Amino acid sequence: MSLVRAPRRTLLAVGALAAALTLSACTGDSNGRSGGGGDTNFVTGTGGISTAAKGKRTAAPQLAGKDLTGKPLDLADYKGKVVVLNLWGSWCAPCRAEAPYLTKVSEETRSKGVEFVGINTRDPQTGPALAFEKNYEVRYPSFHDPIGKLILKFPKGSLNPQAIPSTIVIDREGKIAARALTALDDKQLRSMIDPVVAEK
């Protein structure tokens, strides 16, 4: 009996997440603002980019699964690197708009110890997502997370992804340093990444 209930709870939680993402997907205010408020340790600046001071960051969740080709992908393999996580879907127009910038900045920052990893969501099949990556020359891997299980792992009240697209920067200690809930250009991406790269 309890074995039947657990999956049902999981399905309800995933369903709630899917509904929330449907409401926020490819939408939101023009600045990508999201409530941080209360006792959170992050500040949302102009342009909708939220940052957390080095001593007040929340640990990123452990993310493991398969990439779009079915190979194992584990965020733990990037320990000691600055990681840029981008939540995207092939069906999302703002994701298409920011893809060339993500590709460009990923190539520019790799030599500085920065790794990009995508989280592809709400693409039930991998075909459209793989076509998206080919079209935009995306060379970094993406988790295939069609129903948002990985997204649910982010702690509430942290700089968690709340829209599609979302971009999160994880520092070398595995903590969430910055987040944007809107499509970004190369300058906005660098404004999130460069300060974290410069940290000692």
C-alpha positions as CSV (number, residue, x, y, z in Angstrom):
1,M,0.0,0.0,0.0
2,S,2.8,2.5,0.9
3,L,4.5,1.6,-2.3
4,V,1.5,2.8,-4.2
5,R,1.2,6.0,-2.3
6,A,4.8,7.1,-2.7
7,P,4.6,7.3,-6.5
8,R,1.3,9.1,-6.3
9,R,2.8,11.7,-4.0
10,T,5.7,12.1,-6.4
11,L,3.4,12.4,-9.4
12,L,1.4,15.1,-7.5
13,A,4.5,17.0,-6.7
14,V,5.8,16.8,-10.3
15,G,2.3,17.8,-11.5
16,A,2.4,20.9,-9.3
17,L,5.8,21.8,-10.5
18,A,4.7,21.3,-14.1
19,A,1.7,23.6,-13.5
20,A,3.9,26.2,-11.9
21,L,6.4,26.1,-14.8
22,T,3.6,26.3,-17.3
23,L,2.4,29.5,-15.7
24,S,5.9,31.0,-15.6
25,A,7.3,29.4,-18.8
26,C,8.7,31.9,-21.2
27,T,6.9,34.6,-19.3
28,G,7.4,36.8,-16.3
29,D,8.1,40.5,-16.0
30,S,10.5,42.1,-18.4
31,N,13.2,42.3,-15.8
32,G,12.9,38.6,-14.8
33,R,12.2,39.6,-11.2
34,S,11.1,37.0,-8.7
35,G,10.4,37.4,-5.1
36,G,13.4,36.8,-2.8
37,G,12.1,38.7,0.2
38,G,11.9,37.6,3.7
39,D,14.9,36.1,5.3
40,T,16.7,35.0,2.1
41,N,20.4,35.8,1.7
42,F,20.3,37.1,-1.8
43,V,19.7,40.4,-3.6
44,T,18.0,40.9,-6.9
45,G,19.7,43.7,-8.9
46,T,18.7,45.5,-12.0
47,G,18.1,43.2,-15.0
48,G,16.6,40.5,-12.7
49,I,19.9,38.9,-11.8
50,S,19.9,37.7,-8.1
51,T,23.2,37.2,-6.3
52,A,24.3,35.8,-2.9
53,A,27.4,36.9,-1.0
54,K,30.1,34.3,-0.7
55,G,29.5,33.5,3.0
56,K,25.7,33.3,2.6
57,R,25.1,30.9,-0.3
58,T,23.1,27.7,-0.3
59,A,24.6,24.5,-1.5
60,A,23.4,23.4,-4.9
61,P,21.6,20.1,-4.9
62,Q,23.2,16.8,-6.1
63,L,22.0,16.4,-9.7
64,A,22.6,13.1,-11.5
65,G,20.8,11.5,-14.4
66,K,21.3,11.1,-18.2
67,D,22.1,13.5,-20.9
68,L,20.2,13.8,-24.1
69,T,22.1,11.0,-25.7
70,G,21.4,8.6,-22.8
71,K,24.9,8.9,-21.2
72,P,25.3,9.3,-17.4
73,L,25.6,13.0,-16.3
74,D,26.5,14.0,-12.8
75,L,27.0,17.5,-11.4
76,A,29.5,16.0,-8.9
77,D,32.0,15.5,-11.7
78,Y,32.3,19.3,-12.0
79,K,33.5,19.7,-8.4
80,G,36.0,22.6,-8.1
81,K,34.7,24.3,-11.2
82,V,32.4,27.3,-11.7
83,V,29.3,25.7,-13.2
84,V,26.6,27.6,-15.2
85,L,23.3,25.7,-15.2
86,N,20.8,26.7,-17.8
87,L,17.2,25.4,-17.7
88,W,15.7,25.3,-21.2
89,G,13.2,23.6,-23.6
90,S,13.4,23.3,-27.3
91,W,9.8,24.7,-27.5
92,C,10.7,27.9,-25.7
93,A,11.3,31.1,-27.8
94,P,13.4,33.0,-25.2
95,C,15.6,29.8,-24.9
96,R,16.2,30.0,-28.6
97,A,17.0,33.7,-28.3
98,E,19.7,33.2,-25.6
99,A,21.2,30.0,-27.0
100,P,23.8,31.7,-29.2
101,Y,25.0,33.8,-26.2
102,L,25.3,30.7,-24.0
103,T,27.3,28.9,-26.7
104,K,29.6,31.9,-27.1
105,V,30.2,32.5,-23.4
106,S,30.7,28.8,-22.7
107,E,33.5,28.7,-25.2
108,E,35.0,32.0,-24.0
109,T,35.1,30.9,-20.3
110,R,36.1,27.3,-20.5
111,S,39.8,28.1,-20.2
112,K,39.0,29.9,-16.9
113,G,37.6,26.8,-15.3
114,V,33.9,27.4,-16.2
115,E,31.7,24.5,-17.3
116,F,28.2,24.9,-18.7
117,V,25.5,22.2,-18.2
118,G,21.9,22.4,-19.4
119,I,18.8,21.0,-17.9
120,N,16.4,20.3,-20.7
121,T,12.8,20.1,-19.5
122,R,9.3,19.5,-20.8
123,D,10.7,17.9,-24.0
124,P,9.2,14.4,-23.6
125,Q,11.4,13.0,-26.4
126,T,15.0,14.0,-26.9
127,G,14.8,14.5,-30.7
128,P,13.7,18.1,-30.6
129,A,16.2,18.9,-27.9
130,L,19.1,17.3,-29.9
131,A,18.0,19.3,-33.0
132,F,18.0,22.5,-30.9
133,E,21.6,21.7,-29.7
134,K,22.8,21.0,-33.3
135,N,21.1,24.1,-34.6
136,Y,22.7,26.4,-32.0
137,E,26.0,24.5,-31.9
138,V,25.7,23.8,-28.2
139,R,28.7,21.7,-27.2
140,Y,28.1,21.2,-23.5
141,P,25.9,18.5,-22.1
142,S,22.3,18.8,-20.9
143,F,20.4,16.6,-18.4
144,H,17.1,15.3,-19.9
145,D,14.6,16.2,-17.3
146,P,11.2,16.0,-19.1
147,I,9.0,16.2,-16.0
148,G,11.1,18.4,-13.7
149,K,12.4,15.9,-11.2
150,L,15.8,17.5,-11.0
151,I,14.3,21.0,-10.6
152,L,12.4,19.8,-7.5
153,K,15.8,19.1,-5.9
154,F,16.6,22.8,-5.5
155,P,15.9,24.0,-2.0
156,K,13.0,26.3,-1.5
157,G,14.0,29.9,-0.6
158,S,17.3,29.5,-2.4
159,L,18.3,30.9,-5.8
160,N,16.3,28.1,-7.4
161,P,15.0,28.0,-11.0
162,Q,11.4,29.2,-11.2
163,A,10.9,29.8,-14.9
164,I,12.0,28.7,-18.3
165,P,14.6,29.8,-19.1
166,S,16.6,30.2,-15.9
167,T,20.3,30.4,-15.4
168,I,22.2,29.5,-12.2
169,V,25.9,30.0,-11.5
170,I,27.4,27.6,-9.0
171,D,30.7,28.5,-7.3
172,R,33.8,26.3,-6.9
173,E,32.5,25.2,-3.5
174,G,29.3,23.9,-5.1
175,K,27.1,26.8,-3.8
176,I,24.6,28.8,-5.7
177,A,26.1,32.3,-6.3
178,A,23.7,33.9,-8.9
179,R,20.5,33.3,-10.7
180,A,18.5,34.9,-13.6
181,L,14.9,34.0,-14.5
182,T,15.0,35.5,-18.0
183,A,16.8,35.0,-21.3
184,L,20.3,36.5,-21.1
185,D,22.7,38.0,-23.6
186,D,26.5,37.6,-23.4
187,K,27.0,40.8,-21.3
188,Q,24.5,39.6,-18.7
189,L,26.0,36.2,-18.6
190,R,29.5,37.6,-18.0
191,S,28.1,39.9,-15.3
192,M,27.0,36.7,-13.4
193,I,30.0,34.5,-14.2
194,D,33.1,36.8,-14.0
195,P,32.7,37.8,-10.3
196,V,32.5,34.2,-9.3
197,V,35.5,33.2,-11.5
198,A,37.5,36.1,-9.8
199,E,36.8,34.7,-6.3
200,K,39.7,33.2,-4.4
